[in-house]
Amino acid sequence: MVMKPAKKFIDNQGRLRVKGNKDVEIAVDAMELAPHVDRIVLFSGDGDFRPLVEGLQSQGVRVPSFRRSARSRR
């Protein structure tokens, strides 16, 4: 498991926000690991990693999909 620290900042309304913004680092790490693993699990709330998933799958890496239902996003 690789965990990356999130960036914390105060928005214009004075609220604390947390932003990961590590997509490129995650993609590079995953592609470097691909020759050495048979499965990589990604947890993401959007489709930004679809090209990464396709690239990993083309190298024979299984990438299970986990999705939140519309009900759980409320």
PyMOL CGO cylinders between C-alpha atoms (Angstrom):
from pymol import cmd
from pymol.cgo import CYLINDER

trace = [
    CYLINDER, 0.00, 0.00, 0.00, 1.26, 3.45, -0.91, 0.3, 1, 1, 1, 1, 1, 1,
    CYLINDER, 1.26, 3.45, -0.91, -0.22, 6.41, 0.91, 0.3, 1, 1, 1, 1, 1, 1,
    CYLINDER, -0.22, 6.41, 0.91, 0.49, 10.03, 0.04, 0.3, 1, 1, 1, 1, 1, 1,
    CYLINDER, 0.49, 10.03, 0.04, -0.10, 13.00, 2.37, 0.3, 1, 1, 1, 1, 1, 1,
    CYLINDER, -0.10, 13.00, 2.37, -2.86, 15.38, 1.34, 0.3, 1, 1, 1, 1, 1, 1,
    CYLINDER, -2.86, 15.38, 1.34, -2.52, 19.14, 1.02, 0.3, 1, 1, 1, 1, 1, 1,
    CYLINDER, -2.52, 19.14, 1.02, -4.60, 21.15, 3.50, 0.3, 1, 1, 1, 1, 1, 1,
    CYLINDER, -4.60, 21.15, 3.50, -5.68, 24.72, 2.82, 0.3, 1, 1, 1, 1, 1, 1,
    CYLINDER, -5.68, 24.72, 2.82, -8.33, 27.28, 3.74, 0.3, 1, 1, 1, 1, 1, 1,
    CYLINDER, -8.33, 27.28, 3.74, -10.76, 28.18, 0.97, 0.3, 1, 1, 1, 1, 1, 1,
    CYLINDER, -10.76, 28.18, 0.97, -12.30, 31.61, 0.25, 0.3, 1, 1, 1, 1, 1, 1,
    CYLINDER, -12.30, 31.61, 0.25, -15.08, 31.01, 2.79, 0.3, 1, 1, 1, 1, 1, 1,
    CYLINDER, -15.08, 31.01, 2.79, -12.58, 30.15, 5.55, 0.3, 1, 1, 1, 1, 1, 1,
    CYLINDER, -12.58, 30.15, 5.55, -13.26, 26.38, 5.44, 0.3, 1, 1, 1, 1, 1, 1,
    CYLINDER, -13.26, 26.38, 5.44, -10.51, 23.80, 5.75, 0.3, 1, 1, 1, 1, 1, 1,
    CYLINDER, -10.51, 23.80, 5.75, -10.14, 21.83, 2.52, 0.3, 1, 1, 1, 1, 1, 1,
    CYLINDER, -10.14, 21.83, 2.52, -8.08, 18.74, 1.82, 0.3, 1, 1, 1, 1, 1, 1,
    CYLINDER, -8.08, 18.74, 1.82, -6.82, 17.96, -1.67, 0.3, 1, 1, 1, 1, 1, 1,
    CYLINDER, -6.82, 17.96, -1.67, -4.78, 14.95, -2.75, 0.3, 1, 1, 1, 1, 1, 1,
    CYLINDER, -4.78, 14.95, -2.75, -3.75, 15.99, -6.28, 0.3, 1, 1, 1, 1, 1, 1,
    CYLINDER, -3.75, 15.99, -6.28, -1.39, 13.04, -6.64, 0.3, 1, 1, 1, 1, 1, 1,
    CYLINDER, -1.39, 13.04, -6.64, -2.75, 11.51, -9.85, 0.3, 1, 1, 1, 1, 1, 1,
    CYLINDER, -2.75, 11.51, -9.85, 0.52, 11.69, -11.80, 0.3, 1, 1, 1, 1, 1, 1,
    CYLINDER, 0.52, 11.69, -11.80, 2.58, 10.27, -8.93, 0.3, 1, 1, 1, 1, 1, 1,
    CYLINDER, 2.58, 10.27, -8.93, 0.12, 7.40, -8.48, 0.3, 1, 1, 1, 1, 1, 1,
    CYLINDER, 0.12, 7.40, -8.48, 0.16, 6.63, -12.20, 0.3, 1, 1, 1, 1, 1, 1,
    CYLINDER, 0.16, 6.63, -12.20, 3.97, 6.60, -12.36, 0.3, 1, 1, 1, 1, 1, 1,
    CYLINDER, 3.97, 6.60, -12.36, 4.21, 4.41, -9.25, 0.3, 1, 1, 1, 1, 1, 1,
    CYLINDER, 4.21, 4.41, -9.25, 1.65, 1.96, -10.68, 0.3, 1, 1, 1, 1, 1, 1,
    CYLINDER, 1.65, 1.96, -10.68, 3.40, 1.68, -14.05, 0.3, 1, 1, 1, 1, 1, 1,
    CYLINDER, 3.40, 1.68, -14.05, 6.75, 1.08, -12.33, 0.3, 1, 1, 1, 1, 1, 1,
    CYLINDER, 6.75, 1.08, -12.33, 5.19, -1.66, -10.18, 0.3, 1, 1, 1, 1, 1, 1,
    CYLINDER, 5.19, -1.66, -10.18, 3.31, -3.33, -13.07, 0.3, 1, 1, 1, 1, 1, 1,
    CYLINDER, 3.31, -3.33, -13.07, 6.10, -5.74, -14.11, 0.3, 1, 1, 1, 1, 1, 1,
    CYLINDER, 6.10, -5.74, -14.11, 6.39, -7.00, -10.53, 0.3, 1, 1, 1, 1, 1, 1,
    CYLINDER, 6.39, -7.00, -10.53, 2.74, -7.53, -9.49, 0.3, 1, 1, 1, 1, 1, 1,
    CYLINDER, 2.74, -7.53, -9.49, -0.32, -9.37, -10.74, 0.3, 1, 1, 1, 1, 1, 1,
    CYLINDER, -0.32, -9.37, -10.74, -2.93, -7.00, -9.25, 0.3, 1, 1, 1, 1, 1, 1,
    CYLINDER, -2.93, -7.00, -9.25, -3.17, -3.30, -8.37, 0.3, 1, 1, 1, 1, 1, 1,
    CYLINDER, -3.17, -3.30, -8.37, -6.16, -1.88, -6.49, 0.3, 1, 1, 1, 1, 1, 1,
    CYLINDER, -6.16, -1.88, -6.49, -7.04, 1.78, -7.02, 0.3, 1, 1, 1, 1, 1, 1,
    CYLINDER, -7.04, 1.78, -7.02, -9.65, 3.64, -4.99, 0.3, 1, 1, 1, 1, 1, 1,
    CYLINDER, -9.65, 3.64, -4.99, -10.83, 6.75, -6.79, 0.3, 1, 1, 1, 1, 1, 1,
    CYLINDER, -10.83, 6.75, -6.79, -14.02, 8.74, -7.02, 0.3, 1, 1, 1, 1, 1, 1,
    CYLINDER, -14.02, 8.74, -7.02, -13.77, 9.60, -10.71, 0.3, 1, 1, 1, 1, 1, 1,
    CYLINDER, -13.77, 9.60, -10.71, -12.67, 8.29, -14.09, 0.3, 1, 1, 1, 1, 1, 1,
    CYLINDER, -12.67, 8.29, -14.09, -9.32, 10.07, -14.20, 0.3, 1, 1, 1, 1, 1, 1,
    CYLINDER, -9.32, 10.07, -14.20, -7.46, 6.77, -13.88, 0.3, 1, 1, 1, 1, 1, 1,
    CYLINDER, -7.46, 6.77, -13.88, -9.15, 4.99, -16.79, 0.3, 1, 1, 1, 1, 1, 1,
    CYLINDER, -9.15, 4.99, -16.79, -6.11, 5.35, -19.12, 0.3, 1, 1, 1, 1, 1, 1,
    CYLINDER, -6.11, 5.35, -19.12, -3.89, 4.04, -16.31, 0.3, 1, 1, 1, 1, 1, 1,
    CYLINDER, -3.89, 4.04, -16.31, -6.17, 1.05, -15.74, 0.3, 1, 1, 1, 1, 1, 1,
    CYLINDER, -6.17, 1.05, -15.74, -6.14, 0.25, -19.46, 0.3, 1, 1, 1, 1, 1, 1,
    CYLINDER, -6.14, 0.25, -19.46, -2.33, 0.54, -19.55, 0.3, 1, 1, 1, 1, 1, 1,
    CYLINDER, -2.33, 0.54, -19.55, -1.95, -1.75, -16.55, 0.3, 1, 1, 1, 1, 1, 1,
    CYLINDER, -1.95, -1.75, -16.55, -4.38, -4.28, -18.01, 0.3, 1, 1, 1, 1, 1, 1,
    CYLINDER, -4.38, -4.28, -18.01, -2.45, -4.30, -21.30, 0.3, 1, 1, 1, 1, 1, 1,
    CYLINDER, -2.45, -4.30, -21.30, 0.56, -5.45, -19.26, 0.3, 1, 1, 1, 1, 1, 1,
    CYLINDER, 0.56, -5.45, -19.26, -1.44, -8.30, -17.73, 0.3, 1, 1, 1, 1, 1, 1,
    CYLINDER, -1.44, -8.30, -17.73, -2.11, -6.60, -14.38, 0.3, 1, 1, 1, 1, 1, 1,
    CYLINDER, -2.11, -6.60, -14.38, -5.58, -7.16, -12.96, 0.3, 1, 1, 1, 1, 1, 1,
    CYLINDER, -5.58, -7.16, -12.96, -7.23, -3.97, -11.70, 0.3, 1, 1, 1, 1, 1, 1,
    CYLINDER, -7.23, -3.97, -11.70, -10.45, -4.62, -9.77, 0.3, 1, 1, 1, 1, 1, 1,
    CYLINDER, -10.45, -4.62, -9.77, -13.10, -1.91, -9.94, 0.3, 1, 1, 1, 1, 1, 1,
    CYLINDER, -13.10, -1.91, -9.94, -14.78, -0.49, -6.85, 0.3, 1, 1, 1, 1, 1, 1,
    CYLINDER, -14.78, -0.49, -6.85, -17.55, 2.06, -7.34, 0.3, 1, 1, 1, 1, 1, 1,
    CYLINDER, -17.55, 2.06, -7.34, -19.73, 3.96, -4.94, 0.3, 1, 1, 1, 1, 1, 1,
    CYLINDER, -19.73, 3.96, -4.94, -23.42, 3.83, -5.63, 0.3, 1, 1, 1, 1, 1, 1,
    CYLINDER, -23.42, 3.83, -5.63, -25.27, 7.08, -6.30, 0.3, 1, 1, 1, 1, 1, 1,
    CYLINDER, -25.27, 7.08, -6.30, -27.04, 6.61, -2.97, 0.3, 1, 1, 1, 1, 1, 1,
    CYLINDER, -27.04, 6.61, -2.97, -23.77, 6.55, -0.95, 0.3, 1, 1, 1, 1, 1, 1,
    CYLINDER, -23.77, 6.55, -0.95, -22.57, 9.84, -2.47, 0.3, 1, 1, 1, 1, 1, 1,
    CYLINDER, -22.57, 9.84, -2.47, -25.30, 11.92, -0.86, 0.3, 1, 1, 1, 1, 1, 1,
]
cmd.load_cgo(trace, "trace")
